[in-house]
Amino acid sequence: MKVLDLFSGIGGFSLGLEWAGMETIAMCEKDAFCRQILAKHWPDIPIHEDIRSLDGSQYKSVDVICGGFPCQPYSQAGKQLGNKDDRDLWSEMFRVIQEACPTWVIGENVSGFIGMALDDVCADLEDEGYQVQSFVIPACAVEARHRRDRCWIVAHTMADTTGERVQGLWTGGEQESYAHAQSLVPLCEGQEPTPTNWQVEPCVDRVVDGIPNRVDRIKSLGNAVVPQLVQRIGEIIYANHINHYGEEAR
């Protein structure tokens, strides 16, 4: 399965989906420091600098479009202006989805997004022919040492490759659709952090001067998704893809 990774950050989405068996073919990231990280770890993959100028029609071959679109318009740490904030870029991500027509869409945002824009985002995708489910899944669901609740949106097209309608979010009918969706529920019920082999936090000193790119590193880590969680979502999608299209889809 081929992936177009939007708002790539330091590559958390791509890393998790590659662990799940997928392949990222292009990225989009505005931050210069993050682009350096992406270029180091994915040297052969094109990196677009601005989603506003990205033509999604050149990626009609992708199976998945993913992205943690900017959270600042919805974050409780900000003014929560929603789509009145010029940093709100859901409309651009949705435009790319319309142009590329992927089979799957995975979106991520902060919990403050739920009451402000989740219904609108789901309605946009449904109007475009997707069936959508959303989940609140914390980082501690994959044993990270912090809770970090995030809203995850998973959408599947209701048309197959011939343009014909298919039934069920996961293409296997309502019963199978429910079973696949329910497999994410235990993650949504993540408990408070427990002792694991995770580091308390990455080794990025916050006070000492003289560390190159210290502020950039802290900022990029704070904006990143947890790749182990993305991997779990990706594994469910990939397993369904194989079940639906057969082993030749590998």
C-alpha positions in Angstrom: 0.0 0.0 0.0 1.4 3.4 -1.0 1.1 6.4 1.3 1.1 10.2 0.8 2.2 11.7 4.2 0.9 15.3 4.7 2.1 17.5 7.6 4.9 15.0 8.0 6.7 16.5 10.9 9.6 14.2 11.8 8.0 11.2 10.1 5.9 9.6 12.9 3.1 8.7 10.5 5.5 7.2 7.8 7.5 5.3 10.3 4.4 3.7 11.9 2.8 2.9 8.6 6.0 1.4 7.2 6.2 -0.8 10.3 2.7 -1.9 9.3 3.9 -2.9 5.9 3.1 0.2 3.8 5.4 2.4 1.7 5.6 6.2 1.8 6.0 7.6 -1.7 5.9 11.4 -0.9 5.8 13.8 2.0 4.8 17.4 2.7 6.3 19.5 5.5 6.8 23.2 5.8 9.2 23.3 8.7 12.8 23.5 7.5 14.3 21.6 10.5 11.7 18.8 10.1 12.5 18.5 6.4 16.2 17.9 7.3 15.1 15.0 9.5 12.9 13.6 6.8 15.6 13.9 4.2 18.1 12.1 6.4 15.8 9.1 7.0 13.9 9.0 3.7 16.6 10.3 1.3 14.9 9.0 -1.9 11.4 10.4 -1.2 10.2 13.8 -2.5 9.3 16.3 0.2 6.9 19.1 -0.8 7.3 22.3 1.2 3.8 23.7 1.2 0.5 21.9 1.0 -1.1 24.9 -0.6 0.9 24.3 -3.8 0.7 20.5 -3.7 -1.2 19.0 -6.6 -3.0 15.9 -5.3 -3.8 14.7 -8.8 -0.2 13.5 -9.3 -0.7 11.0 -6.5 -3.8 9.2 -7.7 -1.9 5.9 -7.2 -1.8 6.3 -3.4 -3.9 4.0 -1.2 -3.6 6.1 1.9 -3.4 9.8 2.7 -2.4 10.6 6.3 -1.8 13.7 8.2 -1.9 15.4 11.5 -3.2 18.7 10.2 -2.2 21.7 12.4 -3.6 21.6 15.9 -3.1 25.3 16.9 -6.6 26.4 15.8 -8.1 23.8 18.2 -5.6 23.5 21.0 -6.6 24.5 24.5 -3.2 26.3 24.8 -4.3 28.7 22.0 -7.3 30.9 21.3 -9.3 28.1 19.7 -10.4 30.1 16.7 -11.0 27.0 14.6 -11.4 27.7 10.9 -11.1 31.4 11.6 -7.4 30.8 12.4 -5.2 31.2 9.3 -3.2 28.1 10.4 -6.2 25.9 9.9 -5.3 23.8 6.9 -7.9 21.0 6.9 -9.4 22.6 3.8 -6.0 22.1 2.0 -5.7 18.5 3.2 -9.3 17.9 2.0 -8.5 19.4 -1.4 -5.6 17.0 -1.8 -7.8 14.1 -0.8 -10.4 15.2 -3.4 -7.7 15.4 -6.1 -5.9 12.1 -5.2 -8.9 10.0 -4.3 -7.2 7.6 -1.9 -8.8 4.4 -0.6 -8.1 5.4 3.0 -7.6 8.6 4.9 -6.1 8.8 8.4 -6.2 12.1 10.2 -5.1 13.2 13.7 -5.6 16.2 15.9 -5.8 17.3 19.6 -8.8 16.5 21.7 -10.0 20.1 21.6 -10.7 19.5 17.9 -13.6 17.2 18.7 -16.1 19.8 19.9 -15.0 22.4 17.4 -14.6 20.7 14.0 -14.8 16.9 14.1 -18.4 16.9 12.8 -17.5 19.2 9.9 -14.5 17.1 8.9 -16.5 13.9 9.0 -19.2 15.6 6.9 -16.6 16.8 4.3 -15.3 13.2 3.9 -18.8 11.7 3.8 -19.9 14.2 1.1 -16.9 13.0 -0.9 -18.0 9.3 -0.6 -16.1 8.1 2.4 -17.4 6.3 5.4 -15.8 7.6 8.6 -15.2 6.6 12.1 -13.3 8.6 14.8 -11.5 7.4 17.9 -9.9 9.1 20.9 -6.7 7.1 21.6 -4.1 8.1 24.1 -0.4 7.5 23.8 -0.4 5.3 26.9 -2.5 2.8 24.9 0.8 1.7 23.4 2.5 2.0 26.8 4.1 5.4 26.4 4.7 7.1 29.7 2.1 9.9 29.2 -1.6 10.0 28.4 -1.6 12.4 25.4 -5.2 12.0 24.2 -5.6 12.5 20.4 -8.5 12.3 18.1 -8.0 9.9 15.2 -10.1 9.9 12.1 -10.2 6.8 9.8 -12.1 7.0 6.6 -12.6 4.4 3.8 -14.0 5.2 0.3 -17.4 3.8 -0.5 -16.3 3.1 -4.1 -13.9 0.4 -5.3 -11.3 0.8 -8.1 -14.1 0.6 -10.7 -16.1 3.3 -9.1 -18.8 1.0 -7.9 -20.2 1.4 -4.4 -19.1 -1.1 -1.7 -20.6 -1.8 1.7 -19.1 -1.3 5.1 -16.3 1.0 6.3 -13.7 -1.8 6.0 -15.2 -3.2 2.7 -16.3 -6.4 4.3 -20.0 -5.7 5.2 -21.4 -4.2 8.3 -20.6 -7.1 10.6 -17.0 -7.3 9.6 -16.8 -3.5 9.6 -17.9 -3.4 13.2 -15.5 -6.1 14.2 -12.5 -4.3 12.7 -13.5 -1.0 14.2 -14.0 -2.6 17.6 -10.4 -3.9 17.5 -9.3 -0.3 18.1 -11.6 0.2 21.2 -9.1 -1.3 23.7 -6.6 1.3 22.6 -9.2 4.0 23.2 -9.5 2.8 26.8 -5.8 3.3 27.5 -5.0 3.4 31.2 -2.7 5.8 32.9 1.0 5.4 32.1 2.6 2.4 33.6 6.3 1.5 34.0 7.7 0.3 30.6 10.9 0.3 28.7 10.1 3.7 27.3 12.5 6.5 28.3 10.9 9.1 30.6 11.6 11.6 27.8 14.1 11.8 24.9 17.5 13.0 25.8 17.1 16.7 24.8 18.3 19.0 27.5 16.1 22.0 28.0 18.3 24.4 29.9 22.0 23.9 28.9 23.2 26.2 26.1 25.3 25.0 23.2 23.1 22.1 22.0 22.4 22.6 18.2 18.8 22.9 17.3 17.6 22.3 20.8 14.4 24.4 20.5 13.7 22.9 17.1 14.1 19.4 18.4 11.8 20.0 21.4 9.2 21.6 19.2 9.2 18.8 16.6 9.0 16.1 19.3 6.0 17.9 20.9 4.2 18.0 17.5 5.0 14.4 16.6 2.5 11.5 16.6 3.4 8.3 18.4 4.5 5.9 15.6 3.6 2.7 17.6 0.0 3.9 17.7 0.0 4.7 14.0 1.4 1.2 13.4 -1.6 -0.4 15.1 -4.1 1.6 13.0 -2.0 0.7 9.9 -1.9 -3.0 10.7 -5.7 -3.1 10.8 -6.0 -1.2 7.5 -3.4 -3.4 5.8 -4.9 -6.6 7.0 -8.3 -5.6 5.6 -6.6 -4.6 2.3 -5.1 -8.1 2.0 -8.4 -9.8 3.0 -10.3 -7.8 0.4 -7.8 -7.9 -2.6 -6.0 -11.1 -1.8 -2.3 -12.0 -1.4 -1.4 -10.4 -4.7 -2.0 -7.0 -3.0 1.1 -7.4 -0.9 
